[in-house]
């Protein structure tokens, strides 16, 4: 997250310093209740839509997502 528009929003509409705009809006996770496996699959599909190969997207998602604060304890 590099630009102001990359950050999600808190309940008071301030920018979240921890979460991405597609993951966190108005103080809530946009995909609450999704499993880690489902989140990884979702991100693979998003990355493929951005022109990243499925293999590369899978490696990236499996490496990064489980380390994110929201997923570490799940």
N, C-alpha and C positions, 0 to 999 in steps of 0.2 A: 504494500500500500504506500503509494508515493504522493498521490494528489489528494486534496481535500475531498473530492468526490468519490474516492475509493473507500472511504470509511462509512461504516454503518451509523445508525442514529440511536440515541438513547430515548427513553420515554419523554424527556423534556425537549426533544428535537436537537440536542447538542450532539456533536460527533463522538462516536465511540472510538477510543484510542486502541481498542483491542480487536475489533471485528470488522470484517469486510462488508461492503454495502449489500452484496447479494445474500449474505448469511445472517445479517442482524439489522432489523428495522424496528423503530419505535420501541426499543428496549426488549425485543423478543427475537429469538432465532426463527428464521423463515421456514425452517424445516424441522421444527420441534417434533420429537417422536420418531424420527428416522434413525435407523441403526447405522453403525459405523460402516458396515458393508454397503448399505444403500447409499450412504453419503459418498463413499469412494466411487461407486458405479455412477452416481449422478455427476460427479466431477469429471469422470472419464468422458462422459457424453458431452459435457460442456467444452472440455479441452479439444475433443475431436471436432466439434463445431468451430473451433478457433484454428483448425488446421494442424493440430498436433496429432501425431500417430497414436493409435490405440495403445501400443506397447509402451511408448514413452509416457503417455498420460497415466497409464496404470502404475508404472514405476513411481512417477511423481506423487500421485494420489496416495499410494500405499506407504510411501516414505514420509510424507508431510502431514496428512490429515490426522493420523493417530497421535501426533506430537502436539497438536493444537490444544489450547487450554480447554475448550469445550469438550474435547474427545479423550483427553488423557485418562480420565477416571471412569470411562464407560467401557 
